[in-house]
Amino acid sequence: MLQDTDLPDEIDIGRAADVDWVKAQADPAIWHEAAVAALAYRGDRHGFVPWLVQQPEMDRATAAWILLASPFREFLTGARASMWATAVAVPETRRNPDSPVRTKRPHRVFE
């Protein structure tokens, strides 16, 4: 973790050089602050968030922020392609009929 004296006075996630600096830090706390800035205030012109979701060290709080800051209902229902669709390959799973794992019936939705 960086000491306060090692941190720059200002980081602007809208500048490519600052995004590169944030990526170079192995500090999930800095990544979290940068993700919040990109998602809530500055935008993600330099692809920081798709890079971040591929990092195994990303923490749960940042993952939750990314999910809640996105129009997640559209992503989860398939109405919109996920921002990670081109960056992260998610293997398609198929139910094996010989598998001992059973799936529940879908719940009925009353409208």
N, C-alpha and C positions, 0 to 999 in steps of 0.2 A: 504494500500500500504506500502511496505517495505521502510525503510530509507536506504540510501547508506551504512551505517555502519552495517546493518543487512544482507547485501548480501554477499555471498561467493566471494572469489577472482576469482574463475573460476568455470564454470559449463560445464561439458562434457556430452552431451546428449547420448553419446555412453556408458556411465557407468550407471549401474542399480541404484546405490545409488543416483546419480544426477537426474535421471528420477523420482525416488520416491520423491525427494525434490521438484522438479518442480511441480509434481502433487499435492503435499501437499499445495502449495501456491495458494491462492484464488485470483490470479492476472493475468488477461488476457494479460497484457503486457509481463509478464515473459513467459506465455504460447506461445505467438506469437514469441518471440525470440527463444524459444526452438523448435518450429515448423519449423521456417526458418532454423535453424541449422540442424535439422533432415532431412528435405527435400532437402536442397541444398548442405550440406557439409558432415554430419556424418552418415547418414542413420538412420533407425528407427528399430534397433534390439530389442528394448524392448517394442514395441507396444504403443508408446506415441501418435502417430497421431490417430489411431483408438479410443483410450481413449478420446483424445481431442475433436473429432467430436461429442461425446456424451454429452459434457458439455454444458448446456444451457447458460453459461456465456461467451462462446467463441465468440470473436468479428468477425465482417464482414471482416475485413482486413485479419485475419488469415484464415477464410474460403476461401477467394479469393486466398490467397497464396497456400493453399492446392489444390484447383481446378487447378490453373495454373501450379503448379509444377508436377501435375500428367498427365499421357497421357489421358487427359479427353475425347478426341474424341473417343478413344477406349471404354471408360466406357459408354459414352452417346449413342453410337451406338450399344452397346451390344456385341461388338467384344471381350471384355475382362470383366471378372467378376470384379466388384468393390471391392476395398479393404475393403469397409464397409459391403459387402454382408453378412458376417458371424457375424459382430459385431452389426449391427443396423438393426432392422426389419422395412422395409418400407412397409406399407400396400398397397396392390394392389387395385387400384381404377377401378371400372367398370362404364361405362356410364349408367345411369338410363334413359330408354326411356321416362319416365314420367317427367323427370326433365326439368324445364324451361331453364336450361343452355344449350345453343347450341354450338357445336364446329364448328370451321371453317373448310372448306375443306383444305386438305393439298396443299401447293403450288407446282406447277410443277417445277421440277429442270431441267434446260437445260444444257446439257454437251457438 
